[in-house]
Amino acid sequence: MPQYPGAPRCFSCNSELPREALNTAEPVPCSHCTQPLQSYIFPAQFRVDSVTASEAAVADDSTCFYHPDKRAAVCCDQCGRFICSLCDLEFEGRHVCPACMNNATEKAVKSTLKNESFNCDWFALLLGAFGQCFCILTGPATCVLVVLYWNAMSPYTSPAWYRTRMIIAMILGILTTLYSIGNLGYTLAELGRKPLP
C-alpha cells in the first residue's frame, strides 16, 4: 500500500520514497539502496490525503462534474454544474468551473484583440480615395501601406473583402500618384512658358 497516492519511487530499487526525502535542498540517500536521490513534488500532491477522505462521494451525494468520485462542494454560478473544491475557481466573488473560466478567458482575449485591431484595409482605401485632396505623397503612401499590410488581416475581417479593399486602395493610390505627377508636370510646364519678369 502506498504511503500516499502517486508516491515517487527510487529509480534504482523501485522502493517508495518517504515524504522526508522529497523537496529537499540536497540529495538524500534512498532508505533501501542508499542511492542519492533528489525529488521535487508539487505541493498539491501532499494535500490529496486529507482531501480524499473528506470529499469522497458516497451514495446519494452530488458528485463533481469533472471528478465523479468526489463530492460536489458548490455549483458553478455560470453553467450550473456541480464542482468539487479542487475544481472550484473563485473569480470576482463567484464560483466558476474550469470550463467556464476558460471560456471567459478566451472571450476576454478575443474582445481585447477586436478592440485593439487596426483596420489597415479601410485606412488604405480612405487614404487612396481622398489622397489627391491633400498632397503628392498620399498616393505613394497608400501603395506602400498596401504592400506592407497585405497579410496583416484582422481575425474579425473577411479575407475576400480585405483583399478587395486592398486592391481598390492600390489602384486608387496608383491613380492618385499618376494624377499628382501629371498635375505637377502641367504646372511646371505652364511656369516654363511664362516669361520671367
N, C-alpha and C positions, 0 to 999 in steps of 0.2 A: 504494500500500500504506500503510495507516495506521501511524503510529508505535507505537500500542498500541490494543487493542480499545476501541471506543467513544470514541475521541478527540473532544473537543468541537471545534466549528468556529466560525469567526468569523461572526457574523450578517450582516455587511456583504459580505464577499468569498467566504465559504464555504470558506476555507482552514483546514487543521487548525492548532490551537493547540499550540505546543510545551509540554512539561512545565514549563519555566521560567516560563511565563505563567500557570500555574494556582495557585490558593490563595495569592495574594499580597495584601498589605495594601492596596496602591494599584493603580489601573488601569494596565495595561501595554498599549502600542500593539501592534496586530497587525503581524506581520512583513511582510505583503504590502500592506495598505491603510492602515496606521498609525492605524486606528480604535482609540480607547482601549477596552480590554476588561478586565473583571474576572470571573473564573470560579472557582467553588468546586466541587471534585470530592471525593467521598467517598474517603478514603484506600485503601479496598479496591480501588478501580479500578486503582491502580498495582501491586497485588500480582498481578494477572491474568497479566502477562508471565511471571513466574517460576513461578507455579503451573501454568499451562497446559502448559509444556514438560515439567515433571517428572511431571505427573499425567495426561497424555493417555493414554487407553486404547489398547492395541494388541491384536492378535489373541490370544486365549486368556487375556486378563486378565479378572478380575471387574470389573464396572462398577458405578458408583453407581446406586442405585435411582432417584434424582431427577435425576441428570446422566449419561445413558448414554454420553457421550463422555469421561467422566473415570474414572480408575482408582479402584477401591474401596480405601480406606485401612483401614477397620475394619468390624466387623459390629455392628449395633445390639444392645446387650445386652437390650433389651426385646422386640423383634419379630423380630430375626434378619436384617433387611435389610442388604445391603451399602451402605455410605455412604462418600463421599469426605471428604477433610479439611475441605472447606467446609461440609458438612452435619453433620459430627461435632460434637455438643454434649456436652461433658464435664460431667456432673452427679453430684455425690457419688461421684466415683471411677469412674463408669460411663460408657460411650459410648452416647449416645442419639441417635436420628434426630429431625428436626424434628417429624414427626407424633406420635411417642411423647411428646416433650416437651410438645406442645400438648395431648395427651390427659391427661397428668399434671397440667398446669396447670389444665385445666377441672375435673378430678376434685377437685383441691385446693380450688378456688374453691367448687365445689358442696358439698363436705363442710364447708367453713368456714361457708357460708351456712346449711346444715342445722343445724349446731351452734349458730349464733347466732340462729336464727329463734325468735320468740316466738309461741306459740300463743294468740292473743287469744280465739279461739272457745272453747277449753277453759276459760280463765280466766274469761270472762264467764259461761259455763254454770255453773261451780262457784260463782262469786260469787252468781249468781241463785238457785241451788238451796239454798245454805246461808246466804243473806243474812239471813233472819229470825232466825237464831241470834245475830247479832252486834249490829246496831243499825238504826235507821231509815234511815241513809244508804246502806246497801248496795243497796237496790232502785233508787234513782235512779242510783247509781254504775254499776250493771250496765247500765241503759238508756243512760247516757252513753257507756260503754265500747263498747256495740254500735254506736251511731251513729258514734263516732269511728273505729272499726276495721272498719267494714263491708267496705271494699275492701282491707284490709291482709292479704290472704291469703298465706300462705307458699307458695312454689312446690312444696312437697312435700305439700300438702294437697289433697284432692279438693274442687273448688268446690261440689259439691252438698252434701257433708257439712258443709263450713264454713258455708254459708248456713243449713243446717238447725239446726246448733248455735247459730248467732247468733240465729235466730228463736226457738228454745226459750229461750235466755237472755233475750231481750227480754220474752217472755211471763212468765217467772219473775220478772224484775225488776219488771214492772208489778204482778204479783200480790203480790210482797213489799212494794212501795210501798203498795198499797191495804190490805194486811193491817196494815202498820205504822201507817198513818194511822187505820184503824179501831180498832186496839188503843189508840192514843194518845187518840182521841176517847172511847172507852169508859172509859179510865182517868180522863180529865178529868171526864167526866160523873159517874162514881162519886164522885170527890172533891168535886164540886159538891153532891151530895145529902147528904153527911155534914155535920152542923153543926160549925162551928169551935169549939174549946174556949175 
